[in-house]
Amino acid sequence: MNDQGTVLVTGGAGYIGSHAIWALHDAGRSVVVIDDLSTGNRVLLPGDVTLIVGDAGDRGRVEALIGDYGCTAVMHFAGSIVVGESVDNPLAYYANNAGVTLNLIRACLAGGITRFVYSSTAAVYGQPIRLPVGEDAPTQPLNPYGHSKLMAEQMLCDAARAHGLQFAILRYFNVAGADPEGRTGQSSIQPTHLIKRACQAALGLGDGIEIFGADYDTIDGTCVRDYLHVSDLAEAHLAALSHLAGGGESLILNCGYGGGASVRQVLAAVEAEAGVKLNPRTAARRPGDAAELVADAKRIRAALGWQPQHDDLRFIVKTALAWERRLIARRNPATAGP
Ligand SMILES: NC(=O)c1ccc[n+]([C@@H]2O[C@H](COP(=O)([O-])OP(=O)(O)OC[C@H]3O[C@@H](n4cnc5c(N)ncnc54)[C@H](O)[C@@H]3O)[C@@H](O)[C@H]2O)c1
């Protein structure tokens, strides 16, 4: 990487952001994090990383940070991510995802940052017409969360045309797993992600696991998703940053493996790793759930030379389970093993 300036990371104390921070840290990059700790936690960060507790949409503060720390690029993870919550409280989602991004872009331009890596989502596609879904497919979000993320994409595209911003928009599919070294992982109190919830159920936490819809036209009737290990995703961010630093053009890239697993296949992998039966309950379909969502993942490999290391559902589950055990041990030190 030919740019060794500091990377400003918004939302770096969250699930995916903290994995990116560890990857940047391992690569010897200087970073500064801004996070309001609304869902993040400082314990997920390396001890020597500077965390500024604040709003990524606070223009004055962010502009000052850029100058104080010599930031030359931004990775923008901060946001609100629960689809159902976005339906109940849409304006909060437009404020925190679209509004904050608008202010952040302005602060970056004012502070002289021109390289911007943005956390987008497969939710911008809605119900894809064709699978696997490529980056040029129509964007038709089904909920305010997806709309708010797509609005931010649009701002970046327009700011790039008008102000010379360079961007990498990364559309994540289903992110799962945890750092193989156990340094960070998904720590939300009320997770909605299937693999985390299934791991919790396998360890006796919560009240079991539900399958939402078993009558889809898929391999076994349950929804199929493209599960991606979070450490591979973190590496994709570093590759995107190198691409932009090398003068590469702005990009929109799917982040997935290009294969899918059904809910039942995920639950079977969790049962096999944990050595327990989950006995899931079958519930009604959730409105807005696509039967199948799998990435056409060719472009990211070609554009960034990204070579994922963990395209293996059992490995994803193994690291997620190890992280849940760590969280339990942290909460009850008396039950921790040697
Ligand atoms: N988890 C997934 O499967 C997934 C899939 C697609 C896209 N994404 C995107 O990835 C990004 C990160 O998601 P995550 O799963 O790590 O979520 P997360 O909730 O763990 O992390 C979000 C972080 O942003 C912080 N934050 C929220 N609003 C902020 C603000 N205004 N200012 C400063 N900090 C703020 C939170 O405290 C938290 O640390 C989000 O933008 C999300 O839309 C996630």
The ligand as an SDF file (V2000), in Angstrom:
LIG
                    3D

 44 48  0  0  0  0  0  0  0  0999 V2000
  -23.7450   -7.3320    9.9400 N   0  0  0  0  0  0  0  0  0  0  0  0
  -24.0780   -7.5800    8.6860 C   0  0  0  0  0  0  0  0  0  0  0  0
  -24.3710   -8.7350    8.3240 O   0  0  0  0  0  0  0  0  0  0  0  0
  -24.1030   -6.4580    7.6840 C   0  0  0  0  0  0  0  0  0  0  0  0
  -24.5310   -6.7520    6.3780 C   0  0  0  0  0  0  0  0  0  0  0  0
  -24.5310   -5.7330    5.4390 C   0  0  0  0  0  0  0  0  0  0  0  0
  -24.0710   -4.4690    5.7600 C   0  0  0  0  0  0  0  0  0  0  0  0
  -23.6670   -4.1940    7.0270 N   0  0  0  0  0  0  0  0  0  0  0  0
  -23.1990   -2.8250    7.3250 C   0  0  0  0  0  0  0  0  0  0  0  0
  -21.9700   -2.8970    8.0160 O   0  0  0  0  0  0  0  0  0  0  0  0
  -21.8380   -1.8160    8.9160 C   0  0  0  0  0  0  0  0  0  0  0  0
  -21.3920   -2.3250   10.2690 C   0  0  0  0  0  0  0  0  0  0  0  0
  -22.3560   -3.2700   10.7500 O   0  0  0  0  0  0  0  0  0  0  0  0
  -22.0860   -4.1560   12.0420 P   0  0  0  0  0  0  0  0  0  0  0  0
  -22.7430   -5.4560   11.8170 O   0  0  0  0  0  0  0  0  0  0  0  0
  -20.6540   -4.1090   12.4100 O   0  0  0  0  0  0  0  0  0  0  0  0
  -22.9740   -3.3580   13.1010 O   0  0  0  0  0  0  0  0  0  0  0  0
  -22.6170   -2.8990   14.5990 P   0  0  0  0  0  0  0  0  0  0  0  0
  -23.8910   -2.3780   15.1750 O   0  0  0  0  0  0  0  0  0  0  0  0
  -21.8950   -3.9650   15.3190 O   0  0  0  0  0  0  0  0  0  0  0  0
  -21.6010   -1.7070   14.3390 O   0  0  0  0  0  0  0  0  0  0  0  0
  -21.9890   -0.3800   14.0670 C   0  0  0  0  0  0  0  0  0  0  0  0
  -21.0560    0.5290   14.8760 C   0  0  0  0  0  0  0  0  0  0  0  0
  -21.3530    1.8820   14.5560 O   0  0  0  0  0  0  0  0  0  0  0  0
  -21.5070    2.6380   15.7680 C   0  0  0  0  0  0  0  0  0  0  0  0
  -22.3860    3.7510   15.4180 N   0  0  0  0  0  0  0  0  0  0  0  0
  -23.7020    3.7100   15.0410 C   0  0  0  0  0  0  0  0  0  0  0  0
  -24.1190    4.9510   14.7050 N   0  0  0  0  0  0  0  0  0  0  0  0
  -23.0530    5.7890   14.8870 C   0  0  0  0  0  0  0  0  0  0  0  0
  -22.8390    7.1900   14.6990 C   0  0  0  0  0  0  0  0  0  0  0  0
  -23.8190    7.9860   14.2520 N   0  0  0  0  0  0  0  0  0  0  0  0
  -21.6170    7.6950   14.9730 N   0  0  0  0  0  0  0  0  0  0  0  0
  -20.6200    6.9030   15.4260 C   0  0  0  0  0  0  0  0  0  0  0  0
  -20.7570    5.5790   15.6150 N   0  0  0  0  0  0  0  0  0  0  0  0
  -21.9610    5.0330   15.3430 C   0  0  0  0  0  0  0  0  0  0  0  0
  -22.0320    1.6420   16.7920 C   0  0  0  0  0  0  0  0  0  0  0  0
  -21.7720    2.0150   18.1190 O   0  0  0  0  0  0  0  0  0  0  0  0
  -21.2710    0.3770   16.3880 C   0  0  0  0  0  0  0  0  0  0  0  0
  -20.0020    0.3300   17.0190 O   0  0  0  0  0  0  0  0  0  0  0  0
  -23.1880   -1.0930    8.9160 C   0  0  0  0  0  0  0  0  0  0  0  0
  -23.0450    0.0850    8.1470 O   0  0  0  0  0  0  0  0  0  0  0  0
  -24.1320   -2.0730    8.2390 C   0  0  0  0  0  0  0  0  0  0  0  0
  -25.1420   -1.4030    7.5230 O   0  0  0  0  0  0  0  0  0  0  0  0
  -23.6780   -5.1580    7.9940 C   0  0  0  0  0  0  0  0  0  0  0  0
  1  2  1  0
  2  3  2  0
  2  4  1  0
  4  5  1  0
  4 44  2  0
  5  6  2  0
  6  7  1  0
  7  8  2  0
  8  9  1  0
  8 44  1  0
  9 10  1  0
  9 42  1  0
 10 11  1  0
 11 12  1  0
 11 40  1  0
 12 13  1  0
 13 14  1  0
 14 15  2  0
 14 16  1  0
 14 17  1  0
 17 18  1  0
 18 19  2  0
 18 20  1  0
 18 21  1  0
 21 22  1  0
 22 23  1  0
 23 24  1  0
 23 38  1  0
 24 25  1  0
 25 26  1  0
 25 36  1  0
 26 27  1  0
 26 35  1  0
 27 28  2  0
 28 29  1  0
 29 30  1  0
 29 35  2  0
 30 31  1  0
 30 32  2  0
 32 33  1  0
 33 34  2  0
 34 35  1  0
 36 37  1  0
 36 38  1  0
 38 39  1  0
 40 41  1  0
 40 42  1  0
 42 43  1  0
M  CHG  2   8   1  16  -1
M  END
$$$$
